[in-house]
Each structure stands twice: as structure tokens, then as C-alpha cells.
Amino acid sequence: MTRASKNLLEGVVTGAVGLALWLFTEDVEVPVVTLTKVGVVMMCVGGAQAVMGLYQSVRTPAGGR
């Protein structure tokens, strides 16, 4: 598995977990953080990671690493 495909996969999974937190944890109370806000942050990080994976897959030459 190449670095680009790992970044893409991790970004998609992180974004999906963030989306699930954002959608389904509105009524859950945790003392320190708000899970819906954590979900939004995870979606942003996952999106950035997925974009980086796409960029790496486009920029990597065919015979490259």
C-alpha cells in the first residue's frame, strides 16, 4: 500500500468517524469536550488528509515510490 493510498484511506475513515460523532452525539454530555465539535474537527482533519492523499497520488510518478 502506497503512502498516498494510506493517507486517502485514513482521511476517509477519520472523516466518516467525525461525521458520525457530529450527527449522533448531540445529546451525549462529556465533562471536558463537546463531541459534536470534536466531530467537526475530525471531519476537517480527515478531509485535509484525504486531499493530501489525492495530491500525492497525482504527483507521484508511475514508477515512483
N, C-alpha and C positions, 0 to 999 in steps of 0.2 A: 504494500500500500504506500503510495507516494505521500509526501508531506502535504501537497495540495489537496488530495482527496481526504486525508485525515482532518485537515482544517475545515474543509467543507462539511464533512460528516459531523464533527464536533460542534460546528456552528449551527447546523440544522437541529441537532439534538438539544443543544443549550437553548435555542430559540423556542423549541417546542415545549420544553420544561417551563421556561419563562411564561409562555402563553398559557399553559395550564395553571400556573400559580396566579397569574393575573385574572383569569376567568373564574376560577373556582375557590379562591381563598378569601373572598371579601368578608365573610362573617367570622373567620378564624382570627383570634386575638393572640398575639405573641408579645411578651413584655417589651422587647427591645426594638424590633423592626416591624414594619407593615409588609406582609407577604405580597400584597398586590404591587407595592413599589419595588420589592425585590424582583418580582416577575417582569416588570418593565425594564429594569436594569439588565436582567438576564437576556431579555429579548434583544436589547441594544447590543450587548456583548456578542450574543450569538449571531446577530446579523452582520456585525463587523467581521467576525471570524469567518463566516460563510463568504462574504465578499472577498476577504483576503485569500481564501482557498480558491475561489473562482479566478482571481487575478493571478495567483501563482500557476494555475493550470493553463491559463492563456499565455503567460510569459515564459513558461518552461519550454525549451526546445524539444523536439520529438525524441532525440536521443539523449536528453539530459537526465539529471538525477530525479 
